[in-house]
Amino acid sequence: MWELLDSWLIAPFDYGFMRRAVVAGLALSLAAPTLGVFLVLRGMSLIGDAMAHAILPGVALGFLLAGFSLPVMSISGIIFGVFVALLAGAVSKMGGQREDAAMASFFIISLAAGVMLISLGGSSVDLTHVLFGSILAINSTALLLIASISTLIVIILAVIFRALVVECLDPLFLRGQGRRNQWIHSIFLGLLVLNLTAGFQTLGTLMAVGLMMLPATSARFWSKRLEGLIGIAIVLAMLASTGGLLLSFHFDLPSGPSIILLAGTGYLLSALFGRYHSLAARLRRKTTPIETQSLT
């Protein structure tokens, strides 16, 4: 029994690339699900997907300038992502259009522009690497960058945590505080860009948002308290990232999709058996009055 556990759970991490991959996954699992929880609470779940594609032209431009240099691609992705977020906000204010509609429009434009740039300057293999990532190919430089970005996100979230909570529960209060509400919103979008830029190397620009949103939406079926949502989302993300890597190693599967599909499996199980708003919870509510009535 111990030999089986060792060969399946411990032996794979004898390899350096697996150790780097799992550390990168755990680092992302600390920051991404927390941002996802606030996106869900703020009713901005699809904004994360839009922002994930908004960084693609910046990543593609960095690739054209320096090849697969993660620092250059990350910096250009951050710059372009912040630019798209500011541009969408400006269009929303000037034209009276909802911010999510403006973001969706720029996301489509950004996705097409990024794919075009990579196709012009590289091959189909390069395009696949950028779109879907390669967590097993992370080197020490990439790992340090991912860990640094995740640490920075956690620190900033801790600083603005109370303001974010107030904005989720009572946005009118922060609006009455003048420009503070705008700054909190801008900082939050900036953190999204940072997290997605760190995640594109591991999961690609198309799936980086998965580790952010799937654990966060799964947690809603298990807790109603904010600290519970964040804690459960982080645990689910860690299990998905580590478990997905092990599945990828043992069954020769692509690592990124394995991680996201495992997180998706967690979401489906939560929707079926979670404590709140799940199918099982609804069945319990229906049977409880009947049982109570029969007892009386």
C-alpha positions as CSV (number, residue, x, y, z in Angstrom):
1,M,0.0,0.0,0.0
2,W,2.8,2.4,0.9
3,E,4.7,1.6,-2.3
4,L,1.6,2.4,-4.3
5,L,1.1,5.7,-2.6
6,D,4.8,6.5,-3.0
7,S,4.8,5.7,-6.7
8,W,1.6,7.7,-7.4
9,L,1.9,10.7,-5.0
10,I,5.5,11.2,-4.0
11,A,7.8,9.7,-6.7
12,P,6.7,12.1,-9.4
13,F,8.1,15.0,-7.4
14,D,11.6,13.5,-7.6
15,Y,11.8,15.3,-10.9
16,G,12.8,19.0,-10.9
17,F,10.2,20.0,-13.5
18,M,7.4,18.5,-11.4
19,R,8.6,20.3,-8.2
20,R,8.7,23.6,-10.0
21,A,5.3,23.0,-11.6
22,V,3.6,22.1,-8.3
23,V,5.1,25.2,-6.5
24,A,3.9,27.4,-9.3
25,G,0.5,25.9,-9.1
26,L,0.3,26.3,-5.4
27,A,1.4,29.9,-5.6
28,L,-1.3,30.7,-8.2
29,S,-3.8,28.8,-6.0
30,L,-3.3,31.3,-3.2
31,A,-4.0,34.4,-5.2
32,A,-6.3,33.4,-8.1
33,P,-9.3,31.9,-6.2
34,T,-9.4,34.8,-3.8
35,L,-9.8,37.2,-6.7
36,G,-12.4,34.8,-8.1
37,V,-14.4,35.0,-5.0
38,F,-14.6,38.8,-5.1
39,L,-15.4,38.6,-8.8
40,V,-18.4,36.3,-8.0
41,L,-19.6,38.5,-5.2
42,R,-19.3,41.6,-7.3
43,G,-21.3,40.0,-10.2
44,M,-18.2,40.3,-12.5
45,S,-17.6,36.6,-13.2
46,L,-17.3,37.1,-17.0
47,I,-14.9,40.1,-16.6
48,G,-12.2,37.7,-15.6
49,D,-12.5,35.8,-18.9
50,A,-12.5,39.1,-20.8
51,M,-9.4,40.3,-19.0
52,A,-7.6,37.0,-19.7
53,H,-7.9,37.6,-23.4
54,A,-7.1,41.3,-23.1
55,I,-3.5,40.5,-22.1
56,L,-2.9,38.4,-25.2
57,P,-1.8,41.1,-27.6
58,G,0.8,42.3,-25.0
59,V,2.0,38.7,-24.6
60,A,2.2,38.3,-28.3
61,L,4.1,41.6,-28.7
62,G,6.6,40.5,-26.1
63,F,7.0,37.2,-27.9
64,L,7.8,39.0,-31.2
65,L,10.4,41.2,-29.5
66,A,12.1,38.6,-27.3
67,G,10.9,35.1,-28.0
68,F,9.7,33.0,-25.1
69,S,11.1,35.4,-22.5
70,L,8.6,35.2,-19.6
71,P,9.7,38.6,-18.0
72,V,9.3,40.5,-21.3
73,M,6.0,38.7,-22.2
74,S,4.7,39.3,-18.7
75,I,5.6,43.0,-18.6
76,S,4.1,43.7,-22.0
77,G,1.0,41.6,-21.0
78,I,0.5,43.7,-17.9
79,I,0.9,47.0,-19.7
80,F,-1.6,46.0,-22.4
81,G,-4.1,44.5,-20.0
82,V,-4.1,47.6,-17.8
83,F,-4.5,49.7,-21.0
84,V,-7.5,47.7,-22.2
85,A,-9.1,47.9,-18.7
86,L,-8.7,51.7,-18.7
87,L,-9.9,52.0,-22.2
88,A,-13.0,50.0,-21.5
89,G,-13.7,52.1,-18.4
90,A,-13.3,55.3,-20.4
91,V,-15.6,54.1,-23.2
92,S,-18.2,53.0,-20.6
93,K,-18.1,56.5,-18.9
94,M,-18.2,58.5,-22.1
95,G,-20.7,56.4,-24.0
96,G,-22.9,55.3,-21.2
97,Q,-22.3,51.6,-22.1
98,R,-22.1,49.0,-19.4
99,E,-18.5,48.2,-18.4
100,D,-18.9,44.5,-19.0
101,A,-20.2,45.2,-22.6
102,A,-17.3,47.4,-23.3
103,M,-14.8,44.9,-21.9
104,A,-16.4,42.1,-23.9
105,S,-16.0,44.1,-27.1
106,F,-12.3,44.9,-26.4
107,F,-11.7,41.2,-25.4
108,I,-12.8,40.0,-28.9
109,I,-10.6,42.6,-30.5
110,S,-7.7,41.7,-28.3
111,L,-8.0,38.0,-28.9
112,A,-8.0,38.4,-32.6
113,A,-5.1,40.8,-32.5
114,G,-3.0,38.5,-30.3
115,V,-3.6,35.4,-32.4
116,M,-2.7,37.4,-35.5
117,L,0.5,38.7,-34.0
118,I,1.7,35.3,-32.9
119,S,0.7,33.7,-36.2
120,L,2.7,36.3,-38.1
121,G,5.8,36.0,-35.9
122,G,5.8,32.3,-35.0
123,S,4.4,28.9,-35.7
124,S,1.3,26.9,-34.7
125,V,3.4,25.4,-31.8
126,D,4.1,28.9,-30.5
127,L,0.5,29.8,-30.7
128,T,-0.5,26.7,-28.8
129,H,2.1,27.4,-26.1
130,V,0.8,30.9,-25.5
131,L,-2.9,30.0,-25.7
132,F,-2.7,26.9,-23.5
133,G,0.5,27.3,-21.5
134,S,3.0,24.6,-20.4
135,I,3.3,24.4,-16.6
136,L,5.8,21.5,-16.9
137,A,8.2,23.7,-18.9
138,I,8.5,26.3,-16.1
139,N,12.1,27.2,-15.2
140,S,13.5,28.9,-12.1
141,T,13.1,32.4,-13.5
142,A,9.5,31.8,-14.4
143,L,8.8,30.2,-11.0
144,L,10.4,33.2,-9.2
145,L,8.3,35.6,-11.2
146,I,5.0,33.7,-10.6
147,A,5.7,33.4,-6.9
148,S,6.6,37.1,-6.7
149,I,3.4,38.2,-8.5
150,S,1.2,35.9,-6.4
151,T,2.8,37.2,-3.2
152,L,2.3,40.8,-4.3
153,I,-1.3,40.1,-5.1
154,V,-2.0,38.6,-1.6
155,I,-0.3,41.5,0.1
156,I,-2.3,44.1,-1.8
157,L,-5.5,42.2,-1.2
158,A,-4.8,42.2,2.5
159,V,-4.3,46.0,2.4
160,I,-7.6,46.7,0.5
161,F,-9.5,43.8,1.9
162,R,-12.0,45.8,4.1
163,A,-12.7,48.2,1.2
164,L,-13.4,45.3,-1.2
165,V,-15.8,43.7,1.3
166,V,-17.6,47.0,1.8
167,E,-17.8,47.5,-2.0
168,C,-19.3,44.1,-2.4
169,L,-21.9,44.5,0.4
170,D,-22.7,48.2,0.3
171,P,-21.3,49.8,-2.9
172,L,-23.4,53.0,-2.3
173,F,-21.4,53.6,0.9
174,L,-18.1,53.7,-0.9
175,R,-19.5,55.9,-3.7
176,G,-20.4,58.4,-1.1
177,Q,-16.7,58.5,-0.1
178,G,-15.8,60.2,-3.4
179,R,-12.9,58.8,-5.6
180,R,-12.0,56.0,-3.2
181,N,-14.5,53.7,-4.9
182,Q,-12.8,54.3,-8.3
183,W,-9.4,53.6,-6.9
184,I,-10.5,50.4,-5.3
185,H,-12.1,49.2,-8.5
186,S,-9.0,50.2,-10.6
187,I,-6.6,48.4,-8.1
188,F,-8.8,45.3,-8.2
189,L,-8.7,45.2,-12.1
190,G,-4.9,45.7,-11.9
191,L,-4.6,42.7,-9.6
192,L,-6.7,40.7,-12.1
193,V,-4.3,41.6,-14.9
194,L,-1.3,40.7,-12.7
195,N,-2.7,37.3,-11.8
196,L,-3.7,36.4,-15.3
197,T,-0.3,37.4,-16.6
198,A,1.4,35.1,-14.0
199,G,-1.0,32.3,-15.0
200,F,-0.6,32.4,-18.8
201,Q,2.8,30.6,-18.6
202,T,1.3,27.7,-16.7
203,L,-2.3,27.5,-18.1
204,G,-2.2,29.8,-21.1
205,T,-4.2,32.9,-21.8
206,L,-7.3,30.8,-22.6
207,M,-7.4,28.8,-19.4
208,A,-5.7,30.9,-16.8
209,V,-9.1,32.2,-15.7
210,G,-10.2,28.6,-14.9
211,L,-8.1,28.4,-11.7
212,M,-9.5,31.7,-10.7
213,M,-13.2,31.1,-11.3
214,L,-14.0,27.4,-10.9
215,P,-12.8,27.0,-7.3
216,A,-14.6,30.3,-6.4
217,T,-17.9,29.2,-7.9
218,S,-17.6,25.8,-6.3
219,A,-17.1,27.3,-2.9
220,R,-20.5,29.0,-3.1
221,F,-22.1,25.6,-2.7
222,W,-20.3,24.9,0.6
223,S,-20.2,28.2,2.6
224,K,-22.1,31.5,3.0
225,R,-19.3,33.3,4.9
226,L,-16.6,35.2,3.1
227,E,-13.7,33.6,5.0
228,G,-15.2,30.2,4.3
229,L,-15.6,31.0,0.6
230,I,-12.0,32.1,0.3
231,G,-10.6,29.2,2.3
232,I,-12.5,26.5,0.5
233,A,-11.7,28.1,-2.9
234,I,-8.0,28.1,-2.1
235,V,-8.1,24.4,-1.0
236,L,-10.0,23.4,-4.1
237,A,-7.5,25.2,-6.3
238,M,-4.6,23.6,-4.6
239,L,-6.1,20.1,-5.0
240,A,-6.9,20.8,-8.6
241,S,-3.4,22.1,-9.5
242,T,-1.6,19.3,-7.7
243,G,-4.0,16.5,-8.7
244,G,-4.0,17.7,-12.3
245,L,-0.2,17.6,-12.4
246,L,-0.2,14.0,-11.1
247,L,-2.8,12.9,-13.6
248,S,-0.8,14.5,-16.4
249,F,2.4,12.8,-15.2
250,H,0.9,9.3,-14.8
251,F,-1.4,9.2,-17.9
252,D,0.7,11.4,-20.3
253,L,-2.1,14.0,-20.5
254,P,-1.7,17.8,-21.2
255,S,-1.1,19.4,-17.8
256,G,-3.2,22.6,-18.3
257,P,-6.4,20.9,-19.3
258,S,-5.9,18.3,-16.7
259,I,-5.8,20.9,-13.9
260,I,-8.8,22.8,-15.3
261,L,-10.9,19.7,-15.9
262,L,-10.2,18.5,-12.3
263,A,-11.3,21.9,-11.0
264,G,-14.4,21.5,-13.3
265,T,-15.1,18.1,-11.7
266,G,-15.0,19.7,-8.3
267,Y,-17.5,22.3,-9.5
268,L,-19.9,19.6,-10.8
269,L,-19.6,17.6,-7.6
270,S,-20.2,20.8,-5.5
271,A,-23.3,21.6,-7.6
272,L,-24.6,18.1,-6.9
273,F,-23.7,17.6,-3.2
274,G,-22.9,21.0,-1.7
275,R,-24.5,22.2,1.5
276,Y,-26.2,25.2,-0.1
277,H,-28.0,25.7,-3.4
278,S,-27.0,22.3,-4.7
279,L,-29.2,19.5,-6.0
280,A,-28.8,17.6,-2.8
281,A,-29.7,20.7,-0.7
282,R,-32.9,21.2,-2.7
283,L,-33.9,17.6,-2.2
284,R,-33.3,17.9,1.5
285,R,-35.5,21.0,1.7
286,K,-38.3,19.2,-0.1
287,T,-38.2,16.0,2.0
288,T,-37.8,17.8,5.4
289,P,-41.4,19.3,5.5
290,I,-42.9,15.9,4.5
291,E,-41.0,14.1,7.3
292,T,-42.0,16.8,9.8
293,Q,-45.6,16.5,8.8
294,S,-45.6,12.7,9.1
295,L,-44.2,12.9,12.6
296,T,-46.9,15.3,13.7
